[in-house]
């Protein structure tokens, strides 16, 4: 019992540290910065210790292995806890609105604000919007391959979205170009979705990602991802001290 209580004490200290860093970041910013607290958290089911970004090789408190950790990710990421599954009609309706919502969110915003970083290494509005283009492109590539409409695009296939965004250097592009490309990619998404011959097709497991996700899970990820970053763009328009 003494050993278990000691483990709990260590795990509680780690949890308190993460919560304190989150609260401090929220006091100083409109959101918790990735530089303050990792966006991916893993909780050891053996002792409750929180690990940021990766569970590591084993829990340093109780020795639990990575499969014994529960993952907690941004709500648009597929996980049992946070999927927030949406119906096909809801996904389509969201995608139909998204290009106009992005265009409206950045309309009339000064270029200095579009390029302003909320913190060291954090994305500005231009990069967030470019990232939305990247995710739309990746979604289209995966769905196109699944529907046998062409081979995978080597520039985006199997790419981690945020790494693709880093490669594309969106700060060098105009916002008008980014909005136009997002509108084009989402239009292509809606066309591809129109090729799903039955509603039951949404439940098929896609031929990419080793068949781990269904089309409705992929669509939910895409639609929820857009919603999250649209809210981020609206928040970044405000002055840092608002």
N, C-alpha and C positions, 0 to 999 in steps of 0.2 A: 504493500500500500504506500509506503514511504517513497518507493521508486516511482510509482505512478504519479504521486502528487508532485514530485520533483519535475517529472516530464511535463505535467500540466502547467507548472509554474513557468518553465522555459517557453512553452508554446504560447502562453498568455502574454508574456513579455513581447514576443514577436508580433502577435495580433495587435497589441496596443501600439507598437511602433508603426505598423501599417496604417492603423486608424488615425493616429496622430498626424502622420505625413499627409493623409488624405484630407483631414480637416484643415490643416495649415494651407494646403494647396487651394482648397475651396475658398478660404478667407482671402487669399491673394489673387485669385483668378475666377473666371466664370465657370471653369471646369477643372477637374483634376488633371494636371499635366502628366504626360507620359514620363517626363524627366523626374517627376516627384514620386510617382507610384506606378509600377508596371500595370499595363492593361490586362495582363493575363495572370491570374492568381491560382495557385494550386494548394489545396488544403489536405494535409495528411489525415487519413481516416483513423490512424492509430493513436495520435496524440492531439490533433487539432492544430498543429503548427502550420502557419501560412508561408508558402514559398512564392516569391515573385518571379514571373517570366518562365521559370522551368522548375520542375520538382527536383532536379538534380539526380544523382545516382542513387541516393538513399536519404531518408530523413535523418538529420544529425541528432535529433532528440531521441527517437525510438527505433530507428533503423528500418522503417517501412520502405518498400521499394516503389518506384514510380507508378506501377499499376494500382497501388493502394492509395493514390492521391485522387481527389475529386477536383476537376477543373472548373473555374468560374471565369467566363470570358465576356466581352461586349455582347449586348443582347442580340446583335445581328449575326453572331457566329453560331454555327450549328453545335448545340450541345443539348443533352437531355433536359437540363434545367432552363435553358435560356433561348430555346429555338423560337418561341412565339409564333408558331405555325399559322400561316394565313391561307385562306381559301383561294382557289385559282382566280375567281372573278375579282377578289380584292387585290390580288397581285397585279392583275391587268389594269385595274382602275388606278392604282398607285403609280404604275409606270407611265400611264397616259398623262398624268398630271406633272410628273417630276421635271421634264424639261422646262416647262413654263415656270415652275416653282424655283428652279435654279436661276433662270433668267431674271425673274422678279427679285430674287434675293441679292443679286449683284448689280442690278440696274442703278446707275447713278452713283455708285460707290467710287470714291476717289482711289486712284491707282496706289497711292501710298498706303491706304487702308487695305487694299487687296493684297499687298505684298508684306504687310506687317506681321511679324512672328509674335505669337502670344508669349513665347518663352524660348530659351536657347534650344535650337534643334527642332522646335515645333513647327508644324505646317502652317503656312499662311492660307488665306482664302483661295488664292490661285492654285496652290498645291492640293488643297482639299477637293476643289472642283475637278482638277486633273485626275485625282485618285478615283473620283466617281466615274470618269471616262474609262479608266483602266479596268475597274470592276465590271462595267458594262461590257467592255471588250472581252474580258475573260468569260463572263457568263455566256455571251454569244458564241464564243469559240467552243465551249463545252457542249452547249445545246446543239450547235451545228454538227459536231462530231457524232453526238448521240443519234441525231436524226439522219445520219448518213448523207449529209448535204455537202460534204467536202472534208479534206484532211485537216488536221490540227494546224494552227498557225504557230510555227516555231518561235515567233517573237513573244507569244503570250502563253502558250501551252505549258502547263505545270509550273507556271510562275506564281510566286507568292505576291499577292496584290500590292502590298506596301513596298516591296522591293522593286516591282515594276515601276511604281510611281517615282521612286528614287532614280531609277535609270533614265526615265523620260524627261527629267528636268523641266517640269511644267512652268517654273518661274520665267523661263525664256519665251513663253507663249502668251499671247494676248487673251484676255478673258473672253472676248467675243469669239475667238477661235475655239476656245475650250467649250463654251456653251453650245456652239454649232456642232462640235464633234459629239458632245453628250446627246444632243437632240438626235443626231444621225444614229448613234449606237443604240439608243433606246428605241428608236423607230425600227431598227433591225431586230431588236429583241422582241418587239410586239409581232413582227412578221413571223419570226421563228416560232413563237408561242402559238400563232395561228395555224402552224403545221401539225400541232398535236390533234390528231383526228378524233379522239374521244376524251372526256374528262378523266376517264380511268388512266389515260396515258400519263397524267401528272404523277401517278403513283409508281411509275417505272423507275428502276434504278439506272442512273446515267452510266454510259459505257466508259466514261472517264472517272477519275478519282477512285479507281478500283471498285466501282459499284457501291461505294459507301453511302451515297446520297441519292434520294429520289429527286425527280424534277421539281416537285412541290417544295422540297427542302431547299433546293438550289434557287428557286424563284423567291422563296421567303427570305433567304439570305440576301439576295439582290435587292428586293424591295425594302427590307428593313435597313439595309446598309445605306441606301439612298436617303431614307428618312433621317437616320442618325446624322449623316454629314450635312444634310440641308439645315438641320437645327444648329449644327456646329457653325456653318457659314453665317447664319443669322446672329449667333452669339459673337462671332469674331468681328462683325461690323461695328459693334459698340466700342466706345473708348475703353481702354484697359481699366480705368478706375470706376466704371459704371457698374 
